[in-house]
Amino acid sequence: MERYRFLALSLPLVAAAASAQETVLQTESARLMGFFFDNYLAIFGGILLLFLVFSGLNRLLRRKYGGVEFVAMVFGVLFALILIGTGFLLLAATSVLAWATAIKDLSYMGAESWAVPVAQEVQYLIQPVLDTVFGGIDYTALLQNLLLGVMLIGGGLGVFLGAVILWKLPKGSFYEIVSPGGSTTFKEVMKRGREPLAPTVTFKVIDRISNQPSPDIKVVLKHKEGAKVYTRYTDFNGEVVFQKIDGLYSQYYAYVEGDEERKRYWVIRTSIGAESVT
């Protein structure tokens, strides 16, 4: 089955453009596009497989190993970005092709060099489905609209799913996670700037398994030298506020009671200031 025949069945102008394809394919951009089309599914499937494997392994290990979680997050980000990029590409190709065919000019926005090949690849992938749905019915007259509709819906879904995956990925590498123990270095002090005395500090507690805020959890704010200990429970949003702690914030570290090594919960500092919260 010919892969490169978008609109050739329904629009003579596109058929003429397709007849000149041999010349276009000699260009470097066309070769790069051909390489992308030939390897896209392999790359997409490979990253998806690695994301699923490491995500499953991370859940199986109950997120106890940061290295596994980090690798799962990296492949998740790559997969989401590919989805979003593919979605935007399909949406752009749909809009350009719709206008180019309406004005009968495939030179609009260079449609014949990139949008048409994109549509041809989509047609190649969905052709078996179309043949199955329509059976022996000649759907040539509907092919253009069907193809553009599939590209429009597919592009929107790609962008949406990619954004959801980015939002749902574990946030450990994106949040400032308070580390237990250790001392405040000169570099940390310079980066943070001058600390207020007796600050009010707000934390958010995230369940590492469900990736959701944890209400009614007892949080311990402990002095690194063990001189002072504060305890409070999180509210319904998983947040807890410690008002006017004695000394400087950098002298303390926070954790959920019974989980000092933070294997189950993330304790994230969300704000720090000199004023108390009333």
C-alpha atoms as one frame of an Amber mdcrd trajectory, in Angstrom:
protein
   0.000   0.000   0.000   1.324   3.444  -0.897   2.207   5.446   2.174   2.428
   8.838   0.497  -0.997   9.572  -0.955  -2.723  12.107   1.293  -5.547  13.792
  -0.597  -4.370  12.260  -3.873  -7.603  10.280  -3.846  -9.782  13.357  -3.522
  -7.900  16.463  -4.626  -6.116  16.683  -8.009  -3.903  19.495  -6.793  -2.426
  17.288  -4.108  -1.985  14.487  -6.590   0.123  16.840  -8.687   2.203  17.722
  -5.661   2.689  14.051  -4.899   3.884  13.424  -8.432   6.727  15.868  -7.818
   7.687  14.102  -4.614  10.781  12.394  -6.007  12.411  15.769  -6.477  11.436
  16.954  -3.003  12.778  13.799  -1.356  16.255  14.616  -2.635  16.553  17.511
  -0.218  18.212  17.158   3.153  15.089  18.206   5.049  13.069  15.509   3.335
  15.657  12.880   4.234  15.608  13.997   7.854  11.831  13.854   7.876  11.946
  10.390   6.364  14.355   9.279   9.093  12.015  10.706  11.736   9.000   8.896
  10.278  10.898   5.618   9.969  12.142   5.657  13.569   9.390   7.506  15.430
   7.379   4.470  16.493  10.493   2.618  17.649  11.684   5.568  19.744   8.204
   6.284  21.075   7.574   2.638  21.960  11.001   2.194  23.524  10.671   5.201
  25.815   7.125   4.178  26.749   8.309   0.654  27.608  11.196   1.925  29.747
   8.881   4.370  31.504   6.396   1.603  32.328   9.125  -0.810  33.481  10.845
   1.641  35.823   7.548   3.069  37.077   6.309  -0.424  37.904   9.621  -1.290
  39.551   9.493   1.938  41.546   6.018   1.145  42.848   6.993  -2.461  43.543
   9.885  -1.194  45.663   7.512   1.321  47.306   9.703   4.238  46.186  12.505
   3.340  48.547  15.305   3.825  46.012  15.843   7.312  44.681  17.830   6.103
  41.676  14.978   3.975  40.329  12.504   6.780  40.899  14.775   9.276  39.149
  15.150   7.057  36.068  11.384   6.520  35.939  10.873  10.269  36.175  13.367
  10.957  33.355  11.685   8.519  30.975   8.295   9.841  32.044   9.329  13.396
  31.177  10.716  12.269  27.811   7.546  10.331  27.020   5.340  13.272  28.013
   7.400  15.721  25.938   7.183  13.426  22.908   3.409  13.232  23.343   3.098
  16.998  23.650   5.432  17.652  20.710   3.604  15.136  18.521   0.271  16.641
  19.527   1.323  20.154  18.589   2.792  18.876  15.325  -0.502  17.182  14.403
  -2.504  20.269  15.341  -0.213  22.513  13.304  -0.322  20.178  10.294  -4.121
  19.987  10.515  -4.571  23.755  10.506  -2.072  24.295   7.683  -3.541  21.522
   5.507  -7.102  22.668   6.102  -6.293  26.193   4.943  -3.970  25.099   2.128
  -6.598  22.797   0.637  -9.279  25.457   1.049  -7.262  27.963  -0.996  -5.926
  25.214  -3.303  -2.311  26.176  -2.684  -0.067  23.611  -1.008   2.812  26.074
  -1.011   1.106  27.803   1.913   3.415  27.514   4.936   5.381  24.864   3.015
   2.560  22.361   3.487   3.812  20.012   0.758   7.209  19.622   2.434   6.125
  18.814   6.005   2.370  18.843   6.644   1.527  16.497   3.762   4.127  13.870
   4.815   2.803  14.057   8.386  -0.724  13.439   7.139   0.490  10.602   4.904
   2.078   8.848   7.868  -1.107   9.210   9.896  -3.120   7.830   6.958  -0.733
   4.898   6.649  -1.262   4.050  10.329  -5.059   4.371  10.353  -5.727   2.900
   6.896  -6.368  -0.644   8.215  -8.864   0.777  10.724 -10.655   2.767   8.028
 -10.809  -0.266   5.739 -12.270  -2.341   8.559 -14.868   0.267   9.542 -16.060
   1.032   6.015 -15.610  -2.461   4.612 -16.275  -2.478   0.868 -17.779   1.029
   0.852 -15.903   3.620  -1.200 -15.063   6.324   1.328 -12.674   8.212  -0.942
 -14.776  11.356  -0.855 -14.655  11.357   2.948 -10.974  10.507   3.295  -9.717
  14.070   3.550 -12.162  15.073   6.288 -11.662  11.793   8.159  -7.917  12.191
   8.137  -7.982  15.808   9.267 -10.457  14.887  12.025  -8.225  12.081  13.287
  -5.216  14.411  13.288  -7.130  17.124  15.128  -8.454  14.777  17.835  -5.166
  12.889  18.099  -3.170  16.091  18.430  -5.421  17.405  21.172  -5.257  14.119
  23.072  -1.475  14.008  22.761  -1.054  17.463  24.272  -3.575  16.717  27.022
  -2.137  13.330  28.005   1.421  14.660  27.928   0.478  17.518  30.248  -1.333
  15.126  32.622   1.679  12.798  32.761   4.013  15.712  33.558   1.633  16.807
  36.303   1.268  13.316  37.775   4.948  12.374  37.763   6.649  12.104  41.178
   7.646  15.608  42.226  10.689  14.706  44.292  13.177  16.111  41.804  11.217
  19.336  41.379  10.567  20.224  44.990  13.000  21.466  47.576  13.118  18.464
  49.863  14.431  19.066  53.343  17.358  16.730  54.045  17.859  15.378  57.554
  21.055  16.091  59.457  24.127  17.811  58.082  25.276  21.365  58.594  24.551
  24.555  56.692  27.460  25.341  54.371  28.751  28.801  53.466  27.497  28.247
  49.901  23.996  27.441  51.157  23.939  30.556  53.329  25.069  32.760  50.414
  22.475  31.237  48.120  19.662  31.594  50.656  20.660  35.045  51.822  20.209
  36.428  55.306  17.851  34.305  57.399  15.211  35.825  59.651  15.345  35.082
  63.351  12.427  33.168  64.880  10.870  32.499  61.468   7.493  31.027  60.598
   7.959  28.008  58.311   5.331  26.184  56.262   5.711  22.617  55.004   3.653
  20.397  52.720   3.625  16.633  53.228   3.288  14.416  50.134   2.682  10.667
  50.216   5.392   9.144  48.005   3.127   6.234  47.009  -0.027   8.120  46.039
   1.753  11.394  45.208  -1.043  13.215  47.072  -1.036  15.625  50.058  -1.345
  13.857  53.411  -3.769  15.327  56.004  -3.656  14.640  59.764  -0.002  13.562
  59.706   2.259  14.392  62.634   5.279  16.401  61.474   8.377  16.785  63.622
  10.629  19.849  63.307  13.852  18.958  65.093  16.963  20.953  65.877  20.027
  19.419  64.271  21.736  19.360  67.646  18.650  17.901  69.322  18.049  20.896
  71.590  14.582  21.806  70.307  11.710  19.738  68.940   8.388  21.012  67.574
   5.456  18.842  66.501   2.263  19.703  64.664  -0.325  17.922  62.510  -0.982
  18.683  58.869  -4.287  20.231  57.820  -6.677  18.921  55.157  -4.310  20.207
  52.433  -1.351  18.330  53.880   0.211  21.599  55.108   1.633  22.425  58.511
   2.858  25.745  59.910   5.489  26.166  62.621   5.329  29.695  64.040   8.274
  31.588  65.514  10.672  28.696  65.907  13.639  29.361  68.139  16.761  30.399
  66.197  17.278  30.002  62.459  15.441  27.696  60.078  18.709  26.241  58.752
  19.325  24.786  62.217  16.310  22.456  61.865  15.058  19.632  59.711  11.518
  18.279  59.334  10.103  14.776  58.896   6.954  12.758  59.530   6.949  10.965
  62.864   8.192   7.409  62.346   9.630   8.231  58.922  12.778  10.196  59.703
  14.530   8.871  56.587  11.578  10.027  54.434  11.026   6.706  52.688   7.237
   7.129  52.791   6.638  10.888  52.910   8.165  13.980  51.330   8.311  17.002
  53.630   8.549  20.057  51.416   9.232  23.559  52.645   6.801  25.851  50.849
   7.445  29.176  52.611   9.558  30.861  55.232   9.188  34.315  56.720   9.698
  36.431  59.800   6.005  37.120  60.365   3.771  34.728  62.263   0.608  33.289
  60.779  -2.547  34.190  62.675
